[in-house]
Amino acid sequence: MARMTLSANGAACPDTVWQRYASVEQWASWSPQIKAVHCESRRLSPGLSGTVESAGGVHAAFVVDAVDHDRRTWT
């Protein structure tokens, strides 16, 4: 299984950034390469699955294995 770790710097406070990650419906608003996210829930939670649609029309499946809101991490 592939694993990716991302980090970034910016003006938003960590709590704001985490809320943008945790709210799946907001992904396209902060990530220009994402056109849409298709899934049944709007919040990150273990077991959530769906597809991310890129601006170029490519669809990528995803499954959320774990979420730790206190540590602001998800797998």
N, CA, C and O atoms as CSV, one atom per row, in Angstrom:
chain,resi,resn,atom,element,x,y,z
A,1,MET,N,N,0.841,-1.171,0.000
A,1,MET,CA,C,0.000,0.000,0.000
A,1,MET,C,C,0.891,1.241,0.000
A,1,MET,O,O,1.876,1.310,0.735
A,2,ALA,N,N,0.542,2.193,-0.812
A,2,ALA,CA,C,1.307,3.444,-0.883
A,2,ALA,C,C,0.991,4.331,0.304
A,2,ALA,O,O,-0.119,4.315,0.837
A,3,ARG,N,N,1.968,5.091,0.701
A,3,ARG,CA,C,1.788,6.018,1.814
A,3,ARG,C,C,2.371,7.356,1.390
A,3,ARG,O,O,3.424,7.411,0.754
A,4,MET,N,N,1.678,8.438,1.746
A,4,MET,CA,C,2.135,9.771,1.394
A,4,MET,C,C,2.008,10.668,2.618
A,4,MET,O,O,0.991,10.651,3.310
A,5,THR,N,N,3.026,11.435,2.872
A,5,THR,CA,C,2.995,12.429,3.943
A,5,THR,C,C,3.172,13.794,3.317
A,5,THR,O,O,4.101,14.014,2.539
A,6,LEU,N,N,2.280,14.711,3.656
A,6,LEU,CA,C,2.337,16.060,3.110
A,6,LEU,C,C,2.528,17.064,4.223
A,6,LEU,O,O,2.066,16.857,5.345
A,7,SER,N,N,3.205,18.144,3.915
A,7,SER,CA,C,3.291,19.267,4.842
A,7,SER,C,C,3.300,20.540,4.018
A,7,SER,O,O,3.726,20.543,2.863
A,8,ALA,N,N,2.824,21.629,4.623
A,8,ALA,CA,C,2.758,22.904,3.906
A,8,ALA,C,C,2.800,24.033,4.921
A,8,ALA,O,O,2.481,23.849,6.096
A,9,ASN,N,N,3.195,25.189,4.452
A,9,ASN,CA,C,3.185,26.400,5.271
A,9,ASN,C,C,2.225,27.390,4.645
A,9,ASN,O,O,2.077,27.425,3.423
A,10,GLY,N,N,1.570,28.196,5.469
A,10,GLY,CA,C,0.650,29.196,4.943
A,10,GLY,C,C,0.110,30.056,6.066
A,10,GLY,O,O,0.483,29.902,7.229
A,11,ALA,N,N,-0.765,30.955,5.698
A,11,ALA,CA,C,-1.292,31.931,6.652
A,11,ALA,C,C,-2.404,31.372,7.541
A,11,ALA,O,O,-2.636,31.909,8.624
A,12,ALA,N,N,-3.090,30.324,7.124
A,12,ALA,CA,C,-4.210,29.794,7.908
A,12,ALA,C,C,-3.703,29.083,9.160
A,12,ALA,O,O,-2.651,28.443,9.143
A,13,CYS,N,N,-4.463,29.203,10.238
A,13,CYS,CA,C,-4.085,28.527,11.485
A,13,CYS,C,C,-4.351,27.022,11.336
A,13,CYS,O,O,-5.196,26.627,10.532
A,14,PRO,N,N,-3.648,26.186,12.093
A,14,PRO,CA,C,-3.805,24.731,11.968
A,14,PRO,C,C,-5.245,24.232,12.126
A,14,PRO,O,O,-5.654,23.306,11.425
A,15,ASP,N,N,-6.017,24.835,13.039
A,15,ASP,CA,C,-7.405,24.396,13.205
A,15,ASP,C,C,-8.231,24.639,11.947
A,15,ASP,O,O,-9.048,23.799,11.569
A,16,THR,N,N,-8.024,25.783,11.299
A,16,THR,CA,C,-8.733,26.096,10.060
A,16,THR,C,C,-8.351,25.115,8.959
A,16,THR,O,O,-9.208,24.607,8.236
A,17,VAL,N,N,-7.059,24.860,8.843
A,17,VAL,CA,C,-6.583,23.927,7.819
A,17,VAL,C,C,-7.164,22.539,8.053
A,17,VAL,O,O,-7.612,21.891,7.107
A,18,TRP,N,N,-7.162,22.075,9.291
A,18,TRP,CA,C,-7.703,20.741,9.571
A,18,TRP,C,C,-9.181,20.685,9.209
A,18,TRP,O,O,-9.626,19.693,8.631
A,19,GLN,N,N,-9.950,21.708,9.529
A,19,GLN,CA,C,-11.373,21.707,9.182
A,19,GLN,C,C,-11.568,21.618,7.671
A,19,GLN,O,O,-12.521,20.993,7.206
A,20,ARG,N,N,-10.682,22.232,6.910
A,20,ARG,CA,C,-10.759,22.147,5.443
A,20,ARG,C,C,-10.462,20.727,4.964
A,20,ARG,O,O,-11.068,20.260,3.999
A,21,TYR,N,N,-9.540,20.043,5.625
A,21,TYR,CA,C,-9.263,18.641,5.282
A,21,TYR,C,C,-10.412,17.739,5.728
A,21,TYR,O,O,-10.843,16.865,4.976
A,22,ALA,N,N,-10.902,17.945,6.931
A,22,ALA,CA,C,-11.926,17.066,7.510
A,22,ALA,C,C,-13.263,17.188,6.792
A,22,ALA,O,O,-14.062,16.252,6.824
A,23,SER,N,N,-13.521,18.312,6.153
A,23,SER,CA,C,-14.753,18.518,5.399
A,23,SER,C,C,-14.488,18.183,3.931
A,23,SER,O,O,-13.958,19.008,3.186
A,24,VAL,N,N,-14.855,16.988,3.529
A,24,VAL,CA,C,-14.566,16.501,2.186
A,24,VAL,C,C,-15.134,17.443,1.128
A,24,VAL,O,O,-14.527,17.619,0.072
A,25,GLU,N,N,-16.279,18.045,1.392
A,25,GLU,CA,C,-16.893,18.936,0.403
A,25,GLU,C,C,-16.067,20.201,0.149
A,25,GLU,O,O,-16.305,20.900,-0.836
A,26,GLN,N,N,-15.103,20.504,1.020
A,26,GLN,CA,C,-14.256,21.678,0.830
A,26,GLN,C,C,-12.980,21.385,0.039
A,26,GLN,O,O,-12.270,22.318,-0.334
A,27,TRP,N,N,-12.675,20.133,-0.221
A,27,TRP,CA,C,-11.409,19.796,-0.874
A,27,TRP,C,C,-11.208,20.556,-2.174
A,27,TRP,O,O,-10.115,21.066,-2.422
A,28,ALA,N,N,-12.228,20.645,-3.004
A,28,ALA,CA,C,-12.088,21.320,-4.295
A,28,ALA,C,C,-11.865,22.832,-4.137
A,28,ALA,O,O,-11.348,23.472,-5.053
A,29,SER,N,N,-12.245,23.407,-2.995
A,29,SER,CA,C,-12.086,24.851,-2.801
A,29,SER,C,C,-10.639,25.248,-2.503
A,29,SER,O,O,-10.253,26.384,-2.779
A,30,TRP,N,N,-9.837,24.349,-1.952
A,30,TRP,CA,C,-8.448,24.684,-1.627
A,30,TRP,C,C,-7.432,23.921,-2.475
A,30,TRP,O,O,-6.230,24.172,-2.379
A,31,SER,N,N,-7.903,23.005,-3.292
A,31,SER,CA,C,-6.991,22.220,-4.123
A,31,SER,C,C,-7.405,22.355,-5.584
A,31,SER,O,O,-8.345,21.689,-6.017
A,32,PRO,N,N,-6.725,23.203,-6.353
A,32,PRO,CA,C,-7.162,23.468,-7.726
A,32,PRO,C,C,-7.169,22.246,-8.646
A,32,PRO,O,O,-7.861,22.253,-9.664
A,33,GLN,N,N,-6.419,21.210,-8.312
A,33,GLN,CA,C,-6.420,20.023,-9.162
A,33,GLN,C,C,-7.627,19.122,-8.904
A,33,GLN,O,O,-7.873,18.193,-9.673
A,34,ILE,N,N,-8.383,19.381,-7.838
A,34,ILE,CA,C,-9.576,18.591,-7.530
A,34,ILE,C,C,-10.809,19.315,-8.061
A,34,ILE,O,O,-11.083,20.459,-7.700
A,35,LYS,N,N,-11.548,18.618,-8.928
A,35,LYS,CA,C,-12.798,19.167,-9.456
A,35,LYS,C,C,-13.968,18.832,-8.530
A,35,LYS,O,O,-14.839,19.670,-8.294
A,36,ALA,N,N,-13.982,17.594,-8.006
A,36,ALA,CA,C,-15.087,17.152,-7.151
A,36,ALA,C,C,-14.665,15.932,-6.347
A,36,ALA,O,O,-13.722,15.228,-6.707
A,37,VAL,N,N,-15.376,15.696,-5.256
A,37,VAL,CA,C,-15.202,14.491,-4.450
A,37,VAL,C,C,-16.562,13.816,-4.373
A,37,VAL,O,O,-17.560,14.450,-4.029
A,38,HIS,N,N,-16.598,12.535,-4.694
A,38,HIS,CA,C,-17.844,11.784,-4.692
A,38,HIS,C,C,-17.786,10.728,-3.585
A,38,HIS,O,O,-17.011,9.776,-3.672
A,39,CYS,N,N,-18.603,10.899,-2.549
A,39,CYS,CA,C,-18.677,9.933,-1.455
A,39,CYS,C,C,-19.983,10.172,-0.694
A,39,CYS,O,O,-20.675,11.162,-0.928
A,40,GLU,N,N,-20.307,9.260,0.212
A,40,GLU,CA,C,-21.586,9.347,0.924
A,40,GLU,C,C,-21.564,10.301,2.108
A,40,GLU,O,O,-22.610,10.839,2.470
A,41,SER,N,N,-20.433,10.525,2.711
A,41,SER,CA,C,-20.339,11.405,3.877
A,41,SER,C,C,-19.574,12.659,3.491
A,41,SER,O,O,-18.788,12.643,2.544
A,42,ARG,N,N,-19.795,13.717,4.203
A,42,ARG,CA,C,-19.089,14.961,3.932
A,42,ARG,C,C,-17.947,15.193,4.914
A,42,ARG,O,O,-17.239,16.193,4.800
A,43,ARG,N,N,-17.751,14.295,5.874
A,43,ARG,CA,C,-16.687,14.428,6.864
A,43,ARG,C,C,-15.788,13.201,6.821
A,43,ARG,O,O,-16.256,12.084,6.606
A,44,LEU,N,N,-14.489,13.419,7.028
A,44,LEU,CA,C,-13.555,12.296,7.115
A,44,LEU,C,C,-13.944,11.420,8.292
A,44,LEU,O,O,-14.142,11.912,9.403
A,45,SER,N,N,-14.051,10.144,8.051
A,45,SER,CA,C,-14.320,9.175,9.107
A,45,SER,C,C,-13.782,7.830,8.656
A,45,SER,O,O,-13.726,7.558,7.457
A,46,PRO,N,N,-13.384,6.985,9.601
A,46,PRO,CA,C,-12.870,5.666,9.225
A,46,PRO,C,C,-13.904,4.900,8.391
A,46,PRO,O,O,-15.087,4.861,8.727
A,47,GLY,N,N,-13.438,4.302,7.316
A,47,GLY,CA,C,-14.311,3.532,6.442
A,47,GLY,C,C,-14.914,4.328,5.296
A,47,GLY,O,O,-15.490,3.744,4.378
A,48,LEU,N,N,-14.791,5.654,5.332
A,48,LEU,CA,C,-15.319,6.471,4.245
A,48,LEU,C,C,-14.588,6.120,2.949
A,48,LEU,O,O,-13.360,6.049,2.925
A,49,SER,N,N,-15.338,5.904,1.888
A,49,SER,CA,C,-14.723,5.634,0.589
A,49,SER,C,C,-15.420,6.466,-0.469
A,49,SER,O,O,-16.555,6.908,-0.293
A,50,GLY,N,N,-14.724,6.665,-1.559
A,50,GLY,CA,C,-15.287,7.433,-2.650
A,50,GLY,C,C,-14.262,7.633,-3.741
A,50,GLY,O,O,-13.281,6.895,-3.834
A,51,THR,N,N,-14.497,8.640,-4.568
A,51,THR,CA,C,-13.553,8.972,-5.622
A,51,THR,C,C,-13.308,10.473,-5.643
A,51,THR,O,O,-14.191,11.280,-5.354
A,52,VAL,N,N,-12.092,10.809,-5.990
A,52,VAL,CA,C,-11.708,12.200,-6.215
A,52,VAL,C,C,-11.628,12.372,-7.725
A,52,VAL,O,O,-10.971,11.591,-8.413
A,53,GLU,N,N,-12.301,13.400,-8.235
A,53,GLU,CA,C,-12.278,13.695,-9.662
A,53,GLU,C,C,-11.345,14.871,-9.905
A,53,GLU,O,O,-11.534,15.950,-9.341
A,54,SER,N,N,-10.345,14.661,-10.741
A,54,SER,CA,C,-9.377,15.723,-11.016
A,54,SER,C,C,-9.934,16.696,-12.048
A,54,SER,O,O,-10.895,16.397,-12.757
A,55,ALA,N,N,-9.310,17.858,-12.111
A,55,ALA,CA,C,-9.704,18.859,-13.098
A,55,ALA,C,C,-9.534,18.319,-14.518
A,55,ALA,O,O,-10.204,18.782,-15.441
A,56,GLY,N,N,-8.654,17.354,-14.694
A,56,GLY,CA,C,-8.425,16.748,-15.998
A,56,GLY,C,C,-9.346,15.584,-16.310
A,56,GLY,O,O,-9.240,14.984,-17.380
A,57,GLY,N,N,-10.253,15.252,-15.389
A,57,GLY,CA,C,-11.213,14.181,-15.620
A,57,GLY,C,C,-10.810,12.816,-15.111
A,57,GLY,O,O,-11.558,11.854,-15.286
A,58,VAL,N,N,-9.646,12.702,-14.484
A,58,VAL,CA,C,-9.200,11.426,-13.925
A,58,VAL,C,C,-9.903,11.198,-12.591
A,58,VAL,O,O,-10.015,12.116,-11.779
A,59,HIS,N,N,-10.376,9.972,-12.369
A,59,HIS,CA,C,-11.015,9.601,-11.113
A,59,HIS,C,C,-10.080,8.686,-10.324
A,59,HIS,O,O,-9.547,7.720,-10.869
A,60,ALA,N,N,-9.879,8.991,-9.038
A,60,ALA,CA,C,-9.032,8.169,-8.170
A,60,ALA,C,C,-9.845,7.740,-6.957
A,60,ALA,O,O,-10.421,8.571,-6.256
A,61,ALA,N,N,-9.884,6.441,-6.718
A,61,ALA,CA,C,-10.609,5.909,-5.568
A,61,ALA,C,C,-9.819,6.139,-4.288
A,61,ALA,O,O,-8.588,6.158,-4.298
A,62,PHE,N,N,-10.549,6.314,-3.176
A,62,PHE,CA,C,-9.892,6.430,-1.876
A,62,PHE,C,C,-10.724,5.734,-0.809
A,62,PHE,O,O,-11.941,5.601,-0.933
A,63,VAL,N,N,-10.036,5.292,0.246
A,63,VAL,CA,C,-10.667,4.734,1.438
A,63,VAL,C,C,-9.947,5.331,2.635
A,63,VAL,O,O,-8.717,5.341,2.679
A,64,VAL,N,N,-10.693,5.822,3.594
A,64,VAL,CA,C,-10.111,6.379,4.819
A,64,VAL,C,C,-10.017,5.246,5.837
A,64,VAL,O,O,-11.029,4.662,6.224
A,65,ASP,N,N,-8.792,4.944,6.265
A,65,ASP,CA,C,-8.580,3.870,7.233
A,65,ASP,C,C,-8.738,4.352,8.668
A,65,ASP,O,O,-9.329,3.657,9.495
A,66,ALA,N,N,-8.212,5.542,8.971
A,66,ALA,CA,C,-8.235,6.043,10.347
A,66,ALA,C,C,-8.231,7.568,10.329
A,66,ALA,O,O,-7.703,8.190,9.408
A,67,VAL,N,N,-8.827,8.157,11.358
A,67,VAL,CA,C,-8.841,9.615,11.530
A,67,VAL,C,C,-8.580,9.914,12.996
A,67,VAL,O,O,-9.193,9.311,13.877
A,68,ASP,N,N,-7.676,10.842,13.257
A,68,ASP,CA,C,-7.431,11.323,14.619
A,68,ASP,C,C,-7.593,12.844,14.592
A,68,ASP,O,O,-6.665,13.577,14.249
A,69,HIS,N,N,-8.794,13.300,14.962
A,69,HIS,CA,C,-9.088,14.733,14.907
A,69,HIS,C,C,-8.218,15.531,15.882
A,69,HIS,O,O,-7.865,16.674,15.592
A,70,ASP,N,N,-7.869,14.950,17.024
A,70,ASP,CA,C,-7.036,15.660,18.000
A,70,ASP,C,C,-5.629,15.914,17.460
A,70,ASP,O,O,-5.062,16.987,17.665
A,71,ARG,N,N,-5.072,14.917,16.768
A,71,ARG,CA,C,-3.722,15.057,16.203
A,71,ARG,C,C,-3.750,15.617,14.784
A,71,ARG,O,O,-2.705,15.882,14.190
A,72,ARG,N,N,-4.960,15.793,14.247
A,72,ARG,CA,C,-5.165,16.304,12.882
A,72,ARG,C,C,-4.439,15.434,11.845
A,72,ARG,O,O,-3.676,15.926,11.014
A,73,THR,N,N,-4.705,14.131,11.926
A,73,THR,CA,C,-4.101,13.191,10.988
A,73,THR,C,C,-5.172,12.246,10.457
A,73,THR,O,O,-6.185,11.994,11.109
A,74,TRP,N,N,-4.921,11.731,9.258
A,74,TRP,CA,C,-5.781,10.684,8.720
A,74,TRP,C,C,-4.971,9.814,7.767
A,74,TRP,O,O,-3.965,10.235,7.196
A,75,THR,N,N,-5.451,8.590,7.622
A,75,THR,CA,C,-4.796,7.602,6.770
A,75,THR,C,C,-5.814,7.051,5.791
A,75,THR,O,O,-5.481,6.197,4.970
